[in-house]
Amino acid sequence: MDDSAHADQVHSAPTVEQVADLLDEVYAANGLLADEVDRIIGSRAAVSQATVERFTRLAEQLRGGAQARAMLSALDPALLLAGASAWTARRHARDSATAARRAAARWSGEVSS
C-alpha cells in the first residue's frame, strides 16, 4: 500500500466520538419509527393524503438513521464497541443530569410536566 492509500484509509476511519454520533442518529431514527408504529396501532383512521404526507416526512427523517446504520455495519468491531461505550456514557450522563434536574425541581416544590 502506498502512502496516499494509507493516508486515505486513516482519514476515512471515524473517531470513537463520531461513531457515538452515528449511534445517536440511529437511536433517534428508531425512536421516530417506534412512535409512528404506536400511532398506527392506536389509530383506526383510514388512509388519507395526510397519512401519506406523514409517512413521506417520516421516510425523510429516517434516511439519516439508515445511512448511519449502514456506516456502522462497515466498521471494525473494536471501533464499534468503543463508540458504543462512548455513546452509553453520553446517554448515562444526559439521563443523570435530567434525573438530577427533576429531583431538584421536586425538592424545591416546582411542578414538572
C-alpha positions in Angstrom: 0.0 0.0 0.0 1.4 3.4 -0.9 1.5 6.4 1.4 -1.5 8.1 -0.2 -3.7 5.0 0.1 -2.7 4.7 3.7 -3.5 8.3 4.4 -6.9 7.9 2.8 -7.6 4.9 5.0 -6.5 6.7 8.1 -8.7 9.8 7.3 -11.7 7.6 6.3 -11.9 5.8 9.7 -14.2 7.7 12.1 -13.2 8.6 15.6 -14.8 7.0 18.6 -16.9 10.2 19.1 -18.0 10.1 15.5 -19.2 6.5 16.0 -21.1 7.6 19.1 -22.7 10.4 16.9 -23.8 7.7 14.4 -25.3 5.7 17.1 -27.2 8.7 18.3 -28.6 9.1 14.8 -29.7 5.5 14.7 -31.2 5.7 18.1 -33.2 8.9 17.2 -34.5 7.3 14.0 -35.5 4.2 15.8 -37.5 6.4 18.3 -39.2 8.2 15.5 -40.2 4.8 13.9 -41.4 3.4 17.2 -43.5 6.5 17.8 -45.1 6.2 14.4 -45.8 2.5 14.8 -47.5 3.3 18.2 -49.7 5.9 16.4 -50.6 3.5 13.7 -51.5 0.7 16.2 -53.7 3.2 18.2 -55.5 4.6 15.3 -58.5 3.5 13.3 -58.1 6.3 10.8 -58.5 5.4 7.1 -55.7 6.1 4.7 -55.7 9.7 3.6 -53.4 12.2 2.0 -52.4 13.4 5.5 -51.3 9.9 6.3 -49.3 9.6 3.1 -47.6 13.0 3.8 -46.8 12.0 7.3 -45.2 8.8 6.1 -43.2 10.7 3.4 -41.9 13.1 6.2 -41.1 10.0 8.3 -39.2 8.4 5.5 -37.1 11.6 5.1 -36.4 11.7 8.8 -35.4 8.0 8.9 -33.0 8.3 5.9 -30.1 9.7 8.1 -30.6 6.8 10.6 -30.5 4.3 7.8 -27.3 5.8 6.4 -25.7 5.9 9.8 -26.6 2.2 10.4 -25.0 1.3 7.0 -21.8 3.1 8.0 -21.8 1.4 11.4 -22.2 -2.0 9.8 -18.9 -1.5 7.9 -16.8 -0.5 10.9 -14.2 -2.6 12.7 -15.9 -4.3 15.6 -13.4 -2.9 18.1 -14.1 0.7 16.9 -17.8 0.0 17.0 -17.5 -1.3 20.6 -15.5 1.7 21.7 -18.1 4.0 20.1 -20.9 2.1 21.8 -19.2 2.6 25.1 -18.8 6.3 24.5 -22.5 6.5 23.4 -23.6 4.7 26.5 -21.6 7.1 28.7 -23.1 10.1 27.0 -26.6 8.7 27.5 -25.9 7.9 31.1 -24.6 11.5 31.7 -27.6 13.0 30.0 -30.0 10.8 31.9 -28.3 11.5 35.2 -28.4 15.3 34.5 -32.1 15.0 33.6 -32.8 13.0 36.8 -30.9 15.5 38.9 -32.9 18.4 37.5 -36.2 16.5 38.1 -35.1 15.8 41.7 -34.1 19.4 42.3 -37.4 20.6 41.0 -39.3 18.2 43.2 -37.3 19.2 46.3 -37.8 22.9 45.5 -41.5 22.5 45.2 -41.6 23.1 41.5 -44.1 21.2 39.5 -42.7 19.3 36.4 -44.7 18.1 33.5 
